[in-house]
Amino acid sequence: MANGKKGTSLLLAGVIALSLSVSPTPMVAPVQAATSVVAVVNKTAITSGDVARRAAFLRLQRRSGNLQKIAKEELVEEALKREEIARVGMSVSTADVDASFARFASSNKMTLAQLNSVLDQAGVGAAHFKAFIAVSMSWPRLVNARYGAGSRGRLSNQDLVTRLLENKQKPVTTEYFLKQVIFVVPASKKGIVGKRKAEAEKSRASFPGCDQAMEFAKNYLDVSIRNLGRVLEPEMPPEWKPLVEKAKGGTTATRVTERGVEYLAICNQRQVSDDVAAEVVFRAEDIGKEQQGENPNSEKYLEELRSKAQIVMQ
């Protein structure tokens, strides 16, 4: 099971390279329509078709061993994770998954059409890959929300002093003060996303600054402003970080989320090196080290779910 967890972490870190190419991709027999149930996790059925797609995915990763067995074990774990993610309501949005899928295609120097074609040829399919991405992105957030940001949580004063002495100087990071501008798109009106995105993009040129943000919002229909306050660079959500780094004119580019179309206004930014910043930097370093392997709290959480679940293997 450890190999499966490691593969997940590395994929999302952007350092796994699947053997994806338009040619020569070995053709895999398509999954047959008639499938059988091979496992039931609580009330979720895992079929032989699911296992076949995951085994094909493992082959793309050049994994070795009994791929059918590994595939079934991974899918059981994912079913447990997916159910808990849904229960707590911490799933990433479809837009986040699609964006990750697009980045993966780009990093492998492929168009979306080429990636879809390769996944189909390999017997994996885009839907299976996106479901894998969704769990892989959502689960670490759930673990961190339950146990704190990383297995170490906050550093004690003694730990902080020790780390500062080891580094000989306080680390420097960027401090941002942010507001979030949300062009709301109701769940029942997802068809207007394109129109709202164009409206949000156009509004950036006339954004008057954070002090006048609330007045600015009154000029538009269904626009809300959230004050995010102080955010240190290591705490920046990964989906916003590249947009903040490339921001021009005091606002970031827009992105589609489950709430609608959003962008951030950068009210102020500066370099800081106080004790709070030092702790955040050190915690981010610790989390990064954990993600190169596996957060021990992830396995702890998973075992707890497994102990309470009804798992029937066929």
C-alpha positions in Angstrom: 0.0 0.0 0.0 2.9 2.4 0.6 3.8 2.4 -3.0 0.3 3.6 -3.9 0.4 6.4 -1.4 3.8 7.5 -2.6 2.6 7.6 -6.2 -0.3 9.8 -5.2 1.9 12.4 -3.4 4.4 12.5 -6.2 1.8 12.9 -8.9 0.3 16.0 -7.3 3.8 17.4 -6.6 4.2 17.4 -10.3 7.3 15.1 -10.3 5.7 11.8 -11.5 6.1 11.2 -15.2 3.6 8.7 -16.6 4.8 6.9 -19.7 2.3 9.0 -21.7 2.8 9.4 -25.4 0.5 9.4 -28.4 2.7 6.7 -29.9 3.9 4.1 -29.2 1.2 3.5 -26.5 0.4 -0.2 -26.2 -3.2 -0.8 -26.9 -5.2 -2.3 -24.1 -8.4 -4.2 -24.6 -11.3 -1.9 -23.7 -13.1 -2.5 -20.4 -16.1 -4.8 -21.1 -19.5 -3.4 -20.5 -20.5 -6.5 -18.4 -18.7 -6.0 -15.1 -19.0 -7.7 -11.8 -18.7 -6.4 -8.2 -15.4 -7.3 -6.7 -15.7 -5.3 -3.4 -18.2 -3.3 -1.4 -17.0 -0.5 0.9 -20.0 0.5 3.1 -22.5 1.0 0.3 -20.1 1.7 -2.5 -19.5 -1.0 -5.0 -16.2 -1.5 -6.7 -16.5 -3.3 -10.0 -14.1 -5.3 -12.1 -14.2 -2.4 -14.6 -13.0 0.0 -11.9 -10.1 -2.4 -11.1 -9.3 -2.8 -14.8 -9.0 1.0 -15.3 -6.9 1.4 -12.1 -4.6 -1.5 -13.2 -4.2 0.2 -16.6 -3.4 3.4 -14.8 -0.7 1.6 -12.7 0.8 0.3 -15.9 1.1 3.9 -17.2 3.1 4.6 -14.0 5.3 1.6 -14.8 4.4 0.0 -11.5 5.2 -3.6 -11.0 3.8 -6.4 -8.9 0.3 -7.9 -8.8 -1.4 -4.9 -10.4 -5.0 -6.3 -10.0 -4.4 -6.7 -6.3 -2.8 -3.3 -5.9 -5.6 -1.7 -7.9 -8.3 -3.2 -5.8 -6.5 -2.1 -2.6 -6.1 1.4 -3.8 -9.8 1.6 -4.8 -10.9 0.4 -1.4 -8.8 3.1 0.2 -10.1 5.8 -2.2 -13.7 4.7 -1.5 -13.1 5.3 2.3 -11.5 8.6 1.6 -14.1 9.8 -0.8 -17.0 8.9 1.6 -15.3 10.9 4.4 -14.5 13.8 2.1 -18.2 14.0 1.1 -19.3 13.6 4.7 -17.2 16.5 5.9 -17.9 18.6 2.8 -14.2 19.2 1.9 -14.1 18.1 -1.7 -12.2 20.3 -4.2 -14.4 21.8 -7.0 -14.8 20.4 -10.4 -13.0 23.5 -11.7 -10.0 22.7 -9.5 -9.9 19.1 -10.8 -10.2 20.3 -14.4 -7.4 22.8 -13.9 -5.1 20.1 -12.4 -5.9 17.9 -15.4 -5.0 20.7 -17.8 -1.8 21.4 -16.0 -0.9 17.7 -16.1 -1.5 17.7 -19.9 0.6 20.8 -20.3 3.5 19.4 -18.2 3.6 16.3 -20.4 3.6 18.6 -23.5 0.1 17.4 -24.7 -3.1 19.1 -25.5 -6.2 18.1 -23.6 -7.4 16.1 -26.6 -4.2 14.2 -26.8 -4.3 13.4 -23.1 -7.9 12.2 -23.3 -6.9 10.0 -26.3 -3.9 8.5 -24.6 -6.0 7.7 -21.5 -8.7 6.1 -23.6 -6.2 4.0 -25.6 -4.6 2.8 -22.3 -7.9 1.7 -20.9 -7.9 4.3 -18.1 -10.2 7.1 -19.3 -10.3 10.7 -18.3 -13.1 10.3 -15.9 -11.2 7.7 -13.8 -8.1 9.9 -13.8 -10.1 12.9 -12.7 -11.7 11.0 -9.9 -8.2 10.0 -8.8 -7.1 13.6 -8.9 -10.1 14.8 -6.9 -9.4 12.4 -4.0 -5.7 13.1 -4.2 -6.3 16.9 -3.9 -9.1 16.7 -1.3 -7.7 14.2 1.1 -4.5 16.1 2.3 -6.7 19.1 3.1 -9.1 17.0 5.1 -6.2 15.4 7.1 -4.6 18.8 7.7 -8.0 20.3 8.8 -8.4 17.5 11.3 -4.9 17.2 12.7 -3.6 20.7 12.0 -1.3 21.9 9.2 1.1 19.0 9.2 1.7 16.3 11.7 3.8 18.7 13.8 1.0 21.3 14.1 2.2 24.5 15.8 5.8 24.7 17.0 6.5 25.1 20.7 8.5 28.1 21.8 11.4 25.8 22.5 11.2 24.2 19.0 11.0 27.7 17.4 14.1 28.9 19.4 16.0 25.7 18.4 15.2 26.1 14.7 16.2 29.8 14.8 19.5 28.9 16.4 20.0 26.2 13.8 19.3 28.7 11.0 21.3 31.5 12.7 18.9 34.1 11.3 15.1 34.4 10.9 13.8 33.4 7.6 12.2 36.1 5.4 8.9 35.6 3.7 6.3 37.8 1.9 3.3 39.1 3.9 0.1 39.9 1.9 -3.1 41.7 2.9 -5.8 40.4 0.6 -9.4 40.9 -0.3 -11.4 38.3 -2.3 -13.7 39.6 -5.0 -16.4 37.1 -5.9 -18.7 37.4 -8.9 -21.3 35.0 -7.6 -22.7 32.3 -9.9 -25.7 30.4 -8.4 -25.5 26.6 -8.6 -28.7 26.7 -10.8 -27.1 29.2 -13.3 -23.8 27.6 -14.2 -24.4 28.4 -17.8 -23.6 32.1 -17.1 -20.0 31.3 -15.9 -18.5 32.5 -19.2 -20.4 35.8 -19.1 -19.5 36.3 -15.4 -15.8 35.5 -16.1 -15.7 38.2 -18.8 -17.4 40.7 -16.5 -15.0 39.9 -13.7 -11.9 40.2 -15.9 -13.1 43.6 -17.2 -13.7 44.9 -13.7 -10.1 44.4 -12.7 -9.1 47.4 -14.7 -11.4 49.7 -12.7 -10.8 48.2 -9.3 -10.2 51.3 -7.1 -8.2 49.6 -4.3 -9.1 47.8 -1.1 -10.4 50.8 0.8 -13.1 51.4 -1.8 -13.8 47.7 -2.5 -17.2 47.7 -0.9 -18.4 50.7 -2.9 -16.9 49.1 -6.0 -19.0 46.0 -5.5 -22.2 48.0 -5.5 -21.6 48.8 -9.1 -22.2 45.1 -10.0 -24.9 42.6 -9.6 -24.2 39.8 -7.1 -20.6 40.7 -6.2 -19.3 40.1 -2.7 -16.1 41.1 -1.0 -14.3 39.0 1.6 -11.6 40.4 3.7 -8.9 37.7 4.0 -6.6 39.8 6.1 -2.9 38.9 6.6 -1.7 35.9 4.6 1.9 34.8 4.7 3.3 33.4 1.4 3.8 29.8 2.8 0.1 29.8 3.9 -1.1 30.8 0.5 -3.6 28.2 -1.0 -1.8 26.4 -3.8 -4.5 27.3 -6.3 -4.0 31.0 -5.7 -0.2 31.2 -5.2 0.8 31.3 -8.9 -1.9 34.0 -9.6 -0.7 36.1 -6.7 2.9 35.8 -7.9 1.9 37.0 -11.4 -0.5 39.7 -10.3 -0.5 43.0 -12.1 -2.2 46.3 -11.2 -3.0 45.1 -7.7 -5.3 42.2 -8.7 -4.8 38.6 -9.7 -6.2 36.9 -12.8 -9.6 35.3 -12.3 -10.4 31.7 -11.5 -13.7 29.8 -11.6 -14.6 28.2 -8.2 -17.7 26.6 -6.8 -18.9 30.0 -5.7 -18.5 31.7 -9.1 -15.7 33.7 -10.7 -13.1 35.1 -8.2 -10.0 37.2 -8.1 -7.8 38.6 -5.3 -7.0 42.2 -4.6 -3.6 42.7 -3.1 -4.0 45.5 -0.6 -0.4 45.5 0.6 2.6 43.3 0.6 6.0 43.4 2.2 8.9 41.2 3.3 8.8 40.2 7.0 11.0 38.2 9.3 9.2 38.2 12.7 8.6 35.2 14.9 5.2 34.4 13.4 6.6 34.4 9.9 9.5 32.2 11.1 7.1 29.7 12.5 5.0 29.6 9.3 8.1 29.1 7.2 9.4 26.3 9.4 6.0 24.6 9.4 5.8 24.8 5.6 9.2 23.2 5.4 8.0 20.4 7.7 4.9 19.8 5.6 7.0 19.8 2.4 9.2 17.1 3.9 6.1 15.1 4.9 4.6 15.3 1.4 7.8 13.8 -0.1 6.8 10.7 1.8 3.4 10.4 3.6 1.8 12.4 6.4 1.6 9.8 9.2 -1.7 11.3 10.2 -3.1 10.2 6.8 -2.5 6.6 7.6 -3.9 7.1 11.1 -7.1 8.7 9.8 -7.4 6.0 7.1 -7.1 3.2 9.6 -9.8 4.8 11.8 -12.1 4.9 8.8 -11.3 1.3 7.9 -12.0 0.1 11.5 -15.5 1.5 11.3 -16.3 0.5 7.7 -18.0 -2.6 6.3 -15.7 -3.9 3.7 -16.7 -7.0 1.7 -14.1 -8.4 -0.7 -15.5 -10.7 -3.4 
